[in-house]
Amino acid sequence: MQRRTFLTGTLLGTALAAVPPHTSSSAGAAPAAAPVGSLADLQKAIDRAVPGDQIVLADGTYTVPSGGAIRVSGKHGTGDAPITVVAQSRGGVVLRGERGFVFSDASNITVRDFAFRQSTTLEIPASCTRIRLTRNDFGFTDAGAGFDWVVVRGDDVKIDRNRFHDKKTEGIFLVVDGPGPTAMAQRLNVFKNHFADHSFAGANGGEPIRLGVSGRALSSADAVVEYNLFERCDGDPEAISVKSSDNTIRYNTVRNSRGGIVLRHGNHSTVEGNYLIDGANGVRVYGNDHLVVNNYLGNLSDRALVIGSGTTRDHHPGETTEERRGNDACDRAVIVHNTLYGNAGTLSGESRDYEPQKVVIADNLLVGDTGSLVAMGRTTGFTWQSNILWGAASDGNVPSGGYRRIDPLLRKEPDGVHRLAAGSPAIGAATLGTPSVADDIDGHPRGSSRDIGADEYATAAPLRRPLTAADVGPNAS
């Protein structure tokens, strides 16, 4: 359906003389000749919108009255023709007040280019599907008690190319829950966002992203969190906290942050191709049947990779609330093709009652100069295979036969990552046959003769590197 652009007030019939920088117009959309100029007219335009309509709000600062909201209710675009509500220019509309957008019974709605400065949560409820928040700036007020900024309960939501920044109190930038007490929102995609400067000093409750909660641990979400940048995210030891099942966390960069990637609850998730650099915590793994592959953990001041023990063997239906909050021992994880370089704690375990079992640790590269490279607690049925250890740090309690101590001949490249140099003994030395690992952290194909560690030796430039602010956020490609 052809897009319409709504006109109102004194702006009616006044064409823009030139397209401003970061204009909201896009290929295939009608030119934003004259946007609506008030919140009342914006609401009227939303109320009469049909699939394909693009509603543009004129640049300026708007304060939503107390008890009011911009309501998107009973409105349904289509996959090919969403209803789009957009600022005249990127970041040119600043929304203040208690509430901004309130969604109910809506689908295929896109909200783009706004600067949000509200003091209550923006929620996508379970009655809404295929809502997209893109190229927005989230800097909600932090006055008073902390609160979660964006909460997703609906299915097939996209959160992309936004900036979340500057939170000092308890609360989470992005929470994913679901309908009822145990279900999860389905198929969320979070990509190319910039999460920065969460400085809450408490021990818990300040994550940038939380996928689920303990009561939802056994529910599949099928969420994909990819190509996001986390910087100075110090509000919690967990930058990405996974408390549900069947999720994929890939190609993200966590830099200069207290938080790491933690599979805290749930099963069957994948942590792939992430860079965790110059921060504190790395990756911690609890639950069953996870895959941790192709990650680079470098110069972390705390524990780089933790294979967790549990207060229970497996979470299960019928647990008490307190039992569900406990840690589920890590069973049957596959930890393969990771590079751990220069961390204070390299690969370690814990000492709860239930030890991790049947974990495969293969084709990893562990390099460090302090402490022990491996400091596992009690384990059962582990497979250690074709790992390389190097540096002044001691080997620790890695079983003999599961590693070689040999210089892997790493070279530090301009992006700060240590990759294999020509002649490295890691080249072609990987031996784990399954699961299949098609490419490396840089996006280079591994081929039939795979290298140990996250990097597959190549002379070509990496296709993926650690992300910078230019790669993510509202102006990202």
C-alpha positions as CSV (number, residue, x, y, z in Angstrom):
1,M,0.0,0.0,0.0
2,Q,1.2,3.5,-0.8
3,R,2.4,5.5,2.2
4,R,0.6,8.6,3.3
5,T,2.2,11.5,5.2
6,F,0.0,13.4,7.6
7,L,-0.2,17.2,7.5
8,T,-1.6,19.5,10.1
9,G,-1.9,23.0,11.5
10,T,0.1,25.9,10.2
11,L,2.5,23.5,8.7
12,L,-0.1,22.3,6.1
13,G,1.1,22.8,2.6
14,T,4.6,24.0,3.7
15,A,7.2,21.9,1.9
16,L,10.7,21.5,3.4
17,A,13.1,23.5,1.3
18,A,15.8,20.9,1.8
19,V,16.1,17.5,3.3
20,P,17.8,17.9,6.7
21,P,20.7,15.7,7.9
22,H,19.6,12.3,9.1
23,T,16.1,12.9,7.6
24,S,13.5,10.4,8.6
25,S,12.4,9.9,4.9
26,S,13.6,6.6,3.4
27,A,13.5,5.0,0.0
28,G,10.0,4.0,-0.9
29,A,8.4,6.4,1.5
30,A,6.5,9.5,0.6
31,P,8.7,12.6,1.3
32,A,8.0,14.1,4.7
33,A,6.8,17.4,3.4
34,A,5.1,18.7,6.4
35,P,5.0,16.9,9.7
36,V,2.3,17.1,12.4
37,G,3.2,19.8,15.0
38,S,1.6,18.8,18.3
39,L,1.0,15.7,20.4
40,A,-2.7,16.1,19.9
41,D,-2.4,16.0,16.1
42,L,0.1,13.1,16.4
43,Q,-2.6,11.1,18.3
44,K,-5.2,12.0,15.7
45,A,-2.9,10.8,12.9
46,I,-2.2,7.5,14.7
47,D,-5.9,6.9,15.4
48,R,-6.7,7.1,11.7
49,A,-3.6,5.4,10.4
50,V,-3.8,2.4,8.0
51,P,-1.2,0.0,6.7
52,G,1.7,1.8,4.9
53,D,1.1,5.2,6.6
54,Q,4.1,7.2,7.8
55,I,3.4,9.8,10.5
56,V,6.0,12.4,11.1
57,L,6.3,14.6,14.2
58,A,8.0,17.9,13.8
59,D,11.3,18.5,15.6
60,G,11.0,19.9,19.0
61,T,10.7,19.0,22.7
62,Y,7.3,17.7,23.7
63,T,6.1,17.0,27.3
64,V,3.4,14.4,27.6
65,P,1.0,15.6,30.3
66,S,0.8,13.7,33.5
67,G,-1.5,10.7,33.2
68,G,-1.3,11.0,29.4
69,A,0.4,9.0,26.7
70,I,0.8,8.6,23.0
71,R,-1.5,5.6,22.5
72,V,-1.1,3.1,19.7
73,S,-4.2,0.9,20.2
74,G,-6.0,-1.4,17.8
75,K,-3.7,-0.4,15.0
76,H,-2.3,-3.0,12.6
77,G,0.1,-2.6,9.7
78,T,1.3,-5.5,7.6
79,G,4.7,-7.0,7.1
80,D,5.1,-5.2,3.8
81,A,3.4,-2.0,4.9
82,P,3.9,-1.2,8.6
83,I,2.5,1.9,10.3
84,T,5.5,4.1,11.0
85,V,5.7,6.9,13.6
86,V,8.9,8.9,13.1
87,A,10.6,12.1,14.1
88,Q,11.2,14.7,11.5
89,S,15.0,14.3,11.9
90,R,17.0,11.7,13.8
91,G,16.9,12.6,17.5
92,G,15.2,15.9,16.6
93,V,12.0,15.1,18.7
94,V,12.6,14.9,22.4
95,L,9.8,13.3,24.4
96,R,9.5,14.3,28.1
97,G,7.0,13.6,30.8
98,E,5.9,10.5,32.7
99,R,5.0,8.3,29.6
100,G,5.7,8.2,25.9
101,F,4.2,5.5,23.7
102,V,1.7,3.1,25.1
103,F,1.0,0.1,22.9
104,S,-2.0,-2.3,23.1
105,D,-3.6,-4.7,20.6
106,A,-1.2,-3.5,17.8
107,S,1.0,-5.1,15.2
108,N,3.6,-4.1,12.5
109,I,4.2,-0.7,14.1
110,T,7.6,1.0,13.8
111,V,8.8,3.9,16.1
112,R,11.9,5.6,14.8
113,D,14.3,8.4,15.5
114,F,12.9,9.7,18.8
115,A,14.9,10.8,21.9
116,F,13.1,9.3,24.9
117,R,13.4,11.1,28.3
118,Q,10.4,9.6,30.2
119,S,10.3,8.5,33.8
120,T,8.3,5.3,33.4
121,T,8.8,2.0,31.5
122,L,8.1,1.7,27.8
123,E,6.3,-1.6,27.5
124,I,5.5,-3.8,24.5
125,P,2.8,-6.0,25.9
126,A,1.9,-9.5,25.0
127,S,-1.1,-8.2,23.0
128,C,1.3,-6.7,20.5
129,T,3.4,-8.4,17.8
130,R,6.0,-7.3,15.3
131,I,6.7,-3.9,17.0
132,R,10.0,-2.3,16.0
133,L,11.9,0.3,17.9
134,T,14.7,1.6,15.7
135,R,17.3,4.5,15.6
136,N,16.0,6.0,18.9
137,D,17.9,7.5,21.8
138,F,16.9,6.2,25.2
139,G,18.1,8.4,28.1
140,F,15.2,8.1,30.5
141,T,15.2,10.2,33.7
142,D,16.9,8.6,36.7
143,A,15.1,10.5,39.4
144,G,14.0,8.5,42.4
145,A,13.9,4.7,42.5
146,G,15.3,2.8,39.6
147,F,13.0,1.2,36.9
148,D,13.4,-0.9,33.8
149,W,13.4,1.3,30.7
150,V,12.1,-1.0,27.9
151,V,10.1,-4.2,28.7
152,V,9.2,-6.6,25.9
153,R,6.4,-9.2,26.4
154,G,5.1,-9.4,22.8
155,D,6.4,-11.7,20.0
156,D,8.6,-10.9,17.0
157,V,9.8,-7.6,18.3
158,K,12.8,-5.9,16.8
159,I,15.0,-3.5,18.9
160,D,17.7,-2.2,16.5
161,R,20.2,0.6,16.1
162,N,19.2,2.4,19.3
163,R,21.3,4.0,21.9
164,F,20.7,3.3,25.6
165,H,22.8,5.4,27.9
166,D,23.5,7.0,31.2
167,K,21.7,5.2,34.0
168,K,22.9,5.6,37.6
169,T,20.2,3.7,39.5
170,E,19.0,0.2,39.8
171,G,17.1,-1.0,36.8
172,I,17.7,-2.5,33.4
173,F,17.9,-1.0,30.0
174,L,16.1,-3.8,28.2
175,V,14.0,-6.6,29.8
176,V,12.4,-9.5,27.9
177,D,9.6,-11.3,29.7
178,G,6.4,-12.8,28.3
179,P,2.8,-13.4,29.1
180,G,1.9,-15.0,32.4
181,P,4.4,-16.1,35.0
182,T,6.4,-18.6,32.9
183,A,6.2,-17.9,29.2
184,M,8.7,-15.9,27.2
185,A,8.2,-13.5,24.3
186,Q,9.2,-15.2,21.1
187,R,11.8,-14.5,18.5
188,L,13.0,-11.1,19.7
189,N,15.9,-9.7,17.7
190,V,18.2,-7.1,19.3
191,F,20.9,-5.9,17.0
192,K,23.3,-3.0,16.4
193,N,22.4,-1.2,19.6
194,H,24.8,0.8,21.7
195,F,24.5,0.2,25.5
196,A,26.7,2.6,27.5
197,D,27.4,4.1,30.9
198,H,25.3,2.2,33.4
199,S,27.0,3.1,36.7
200,F,24.6,1.6,39.3
201,A,26.9,0.5,42.1
202,G,24.8,-2.3,43.5
203,A,25.6,-6.0,43.3
204,N,22.5,-6.9,41.2
205,G,19.8,-5.4,39.1
206,G,21.7,-3.2,36.7
207,E,22.0,-5.3,33.6
208,P,21.9,-3.7,30.1
209,I,19.9,-6.7,28.8
210,R,18.0,-9.4,30.7
211,L,16.4,-12.2,28.7
212,G,13.9,-13.7,31.1
213,V,13.8,-14.3,34.9
214,S,14.2,-17.4,37.0
215,G,10.5,-18.4,36.8
216,R,10.8,-18.4,33.0
217,A,14.1,-20.3,32.8
218,L,12.7,-23.4,31.1
219,S,10.7,-21.5,28.5
220,S,12.2,-21.2,25.0
221,A,12.5,-17.6,23.8
222,D,14.5,-18.1,20.5
223,A,15.9,-14.6,21.0
224,V,18.9,-13.4,19.0
225,V,21.1,-10.7,20.5
226,E,23.7,-9.7,17.9
227,Y,26.1,-7.0,16.8
228,N,25.6,-4.9,19.9
229,L,28.2,-2.8,21.6
230,F,28.4,-2.5,25.4
231,E,30.7,0.1,26.9
232,R,31.2,1.0,30.5
233,C,28.3,-1.1,31.6
234,D,29.1,-1.4,35.3
235,G,25.6,-1.7,36.9
236,D,25.9,-5.5,37.3
237,P,28.4,-8.3,36.8
238,E,26.1,-9.4,33.9
239,A,25.9,-7.3,30.8
240,I,23.7,-9.9,29.0
241,S,21.9,-12.0,31.5
242,V,20.1,-15.0,30.0
243,K,17.4,-16.5,32.2
244,S,15.5,-18.5,29.5
245,S,16.2,-21.2,27.0
246,D,17.1,-21.5,23.3
247,N,18.7,-18.1,22.8
248,T,21.6,-17.0,20.6
249,I,24.1,-14.3,21.8
250,R,26.5,-13.6,18.9
251,Y,28.9,-11.1,17.4
252,N,28.6,-8.6,20.3
253,T,31.4,-6.5,21.8
254,V,31.6,-5.9,25.5
255,R,34.3,-3.3,26.3
256,N,35.6,-1.7,29.5
257,S,32.6,-3.1,31.4
258,R,32.1,-4.8,34.7
259,G,29.4,-7.0,33.1
260,G,29.9,-10.1,31.1
261,I,27.8,-12.6,29.2
262,V,26.1,-15.0,31.7
263,L,23.9,-18.0,30.9
264,R,22.4,-17.7,34.4
265,H,19.3,-19.9,33.9
266,G,17.9,-22.0,31.1
267,N,19.2,-24.5,28.5
268,H,20.2,-24.9,24.9
269,S,21.7,-21.4,24.2
270,T,24.6,-20.4,22.0
271,V,27.3,-17.8,22.8
272,E,29.2,-17.3,19.6
273,G,31.8,-14.9,18.2
274,N,31.7,-12.3,20.9
275,Y,34.6,-10.0,22.0
276,L,34.9,-9.2,25.7
277,I,37.8,-6.9,26.1
278,D,39.4,-4.8,28.9
279,G,36.7,-5.2,31.4
280,A,36.1,-7.4,34.5
281,N,33.8,-10.4,33.8
282,G,33.8,-12.7,30.8
283,V,31.4,-15.7,30.2
284,R,29.7,-17.8,32.9
285,V,27.7,-20.8,32.0
286,Y,25.0,-22.6,34.0
287,G,22.3,-25.0,32.7
288,N,22.4,-27.7,30.1
289,D,23.5,-28.3,26.5
290,H,24.9,-24.9,25.7
291,L,27.5,-24.1,22.9
292,V,30.2,-21.5,23.6
293,V,32.3,-21.1,20.5
294,N,34.6,-18.6,18.8
295,N,34.7,-16.1,21.6
296,Y,37.7,-13.8,22.4
297,L,38.1,-12.9,26.1
298,G,41.0,-10.5,26.6
299,N,42.5,-8.5,29.4
300,L,39.7,-9.1,31.9
301,S,40.4,-8.3,35.5
302,D,38.1,-10.9,37.0
303,R,37.1,-14.4,35.8
304,A,37.2,-14.9,32.0
305,L,35.3,-18.2,31.6
306,V,33.4,-19.9,34.4
307,I,31.9,-23.4,34.1
308,G,29.3,-23.1,36.9
309,S,28.4,-25.5,39.7
310,G,24.9,-25.6,41.1
311,T,22.7,-25.6,44.1
312,T,20.6,-28.1,42.0
313,R,21.4,-30.5,39.2
314,D,18.7,-29.4,36.9
315,H,15.8,-26.9,37.1
316,H,12.5,-28.6,36.6
317,P,8.8,-27.9,36.7
318,G,7.4,-27.9,40.3
319,E,10.4,-26.2,41.9
320,T,9.8,-23.8,44.7
321,T,10.6,-20.1,43.9
322,E,13.7,-20.4,46.0
323,E,14.9,-23.5,44.3
324,R,14.4,-21.9,40.9
325,R,16.5,-18.9,41.9
326,G,19.4,-21.2,42.6
327,N,22.2,-22.1,40.2
328,D,21.7,-25.0,37.8
329,A,24.9,-27.0,37.4
330,C,26.4,-26.8,33.9
331,D,25.9,-30.1,32.1
332,R,26.9,-31.2,28.6
333,A,28.1,-27.8,27.4
334,V,30.5,-27.7,24.5
335,I,33.2,-25.1,24.8
336,V,35.3,-25.0,21.6
337,H,37.4,-22.6,19.6
338,N,37.7,-19.8,22.1
339,T,40.7,-17.6,22.8
340,L,41.4,-16.4,26.4
341,Y,44.3,-14.0,26.5
342,G,45.8,-12.1,29.4
343,N,43.1,-12.4,31.9
344,A,43.4,-12.4,35.7
345,G,41.4,-15.6,35.9
346,T,41.4,-17.7,32.8
347,L,39.2,-20.8,33.0
348,S,37.7,-21.7,36.4
349,G,35.0,-23.5,38.2
350,E,33.0,-23.1,41.5
351,S,32.3,-25.1,44.7
352,R,28.6,-25.5,45.0
353,D,27.1,-28.9,45.9
354,Y,26.4,-30.0,42.3
355,E,29.4,-30.2,40.1
356,P,29.3,-29.6,36.3
357,Q,29.2,-32.8,34.3
358,K,30.0,-34.1,30.8
359,V,31.4,-30.8,29.5
360,V,33.6,-30.8,26.4
361,I,36.5,-28.3,26.4
362,A,38.3,-28.6,23.1
363,D,40.4,-26.6,20.7
364,N,40.7,-23.6,22.9
365,L,43.7,-21.3,23.3
366,L,44.5,-20.2,26.9
367,V,47.3,-17.6,27.4
368,G,48.1,-15.8,30.6
369,D,50.9,-14.7,32.9
370,T,49.2,-14.7,36.3
371,G,47.7,-17.4,38.5
372,S,46.6,-20.6,37.0
373,L,45.3,-21.0,33.4
374,V,42.8,-23.7,34.6
375,A,41.3,-23.7,38.1
376,M,38.3,-26.0,38.0
377,G,36.5,-27.2,41.0
378,R,35.1,-30.7,41.2
379,T,33.9,-32.1,37.9
380,T,32.5,-35.3,36.5
381,G,32.9,-36.8,33.0
382,F,34.7,-33.8,31.4
383,T,36.4,-34.2,28.0
384,W,39.6,-32.1,27.5
385,Q,40.9,-32.2,24.0
386,S,43.5,-30.4,21.8
387,N,43.8,-27.2,23.9
388,I,46.9,-25.0,23.8
389,L,48.2,-23.4,27.0
390,W,50.9,-20.7,27.1
391,G,52.4,-18.0,29.3
392,A,54.0,-17.5,32.7
393,A,50.8,-18.6,34.4
394,S,50.8,-22.2,35.7
395,D,48.8,-24.9,33.9
396,G,46.6,-25.4,37.0
397,N,44.5,-28.6,37.3
398,V,43.9,-29.2,33.6
399,P,44.2,-33.0,33.0
400,S,47.3,-34.3,31.2
401,G,46.5,-35.3,27.7
402,G,44.0,-32.6,27.2
403,Y,46.4,-29.9,26.2
404,R,49.8,-28.9,24.8
405,R,52.0,-26.3,26.3
406,I,53.5,-24.5,23.3
407,D,53.9,-20.9,22.1
408,P,50.9,-20.3,19.8
409,L,52.8,-17.4,18.0
410,L,50.1,-14.7,18.5
411,R,50.4,-11.3,16.9
412,K,48.6,-8.2,18.3
413,E,46.8,-6.4,15.5
414,P,45.6,-2.7,15.4
415,D,42.2,-3.5,16.8
416,G,43.9,-4.9,19.9
417,V,43.1,-8.6,19.2
418,H,45.8,-11.2,19.3
419,R,45.5,-13.5,16.2
420,L,47.5,-16.4,14.9
421,A,50.8,-15.6,13.0
422,A,52.1,-17.7,10.2
423,G,53.7,-20.8,11.4
424,S,51.6,-21.1,14.6
425,P,51.3,-24.6,16.0
426,A,47.6,-23.9,16.4
427,I,47.1,-23.9,12.6
428,G,45.3,-27.1,11.4
429,A,45.6,-28.6,14.9
430,A,41.9,-28.7,16.0
431,T,40.5,-32.2,16.4
432,L,36.9,-31.9,17.7
433,G,34.7,-33.3,15.0
434,T,31.3,-32.1,16.2
435,P,29.6,-29.7,16.3
436,S,30.5,-28.3,12.9
437,V,32.1,-24.8,13.1
438,A,31.9,-23.2,9.7
439,D,33.8,-20.0,10.3
440,D,35.8,-18.1,12.9
441,I,35.3,-15.0,15.0
442,D,36.4,-12.8,12.1
443,G,34.0,-14.4,9.7
444,H,36.7,-16.4,7.8
445,P,35.8,-19.9,6.8
446,R,37.5,-22.7,8.8
447,G,37.5,-25.3,6.1
448,S,38.2,-28.9,6.7
449,S,41.5,-28.3,8.6
450,R,40.6,-26.1,11.5
451,D,42.9,-24.0,13.8
452,I,42.8,-24.0,17.6
453,G,41.3,-20.8,19.2
454,A,38.8,-18.3,18.0
455,D,40.9,-17.1,15.1
456,E,41.4,-19.1,11.9
457,Y,44.7,-18.0,10.4
458,A,44.1,-15.9,7.2
459,T,45.9,-13.2,5.3
460,A,42.6,-11.5,4.3
461,A,41.2,-8.7,6.4
462,P,38.6,-9.8,9.0
463,L,35.0,-9.6,8.0
464,R,34.0,-9.0,11.6
465,R,36.1,-7.1,14.2
466,P,35.4,-5.7,17.7
467,L,32.6,-3.1,17.3
468,T,33.0,0.6,17.8
469,A,30.5,3.3,18.3
470,A,30.5,4.0,14.6
471,D,29.1,0.5,13.9
472,V,26.0,0.7,16.2
473,G,23.3,3.1,17.4
474,P,21.0,5.4,15.5
475,N,23.4,6.2,12.7
476,A,24.5,2.7,12.0
477,S,24.1,1.2,8.5
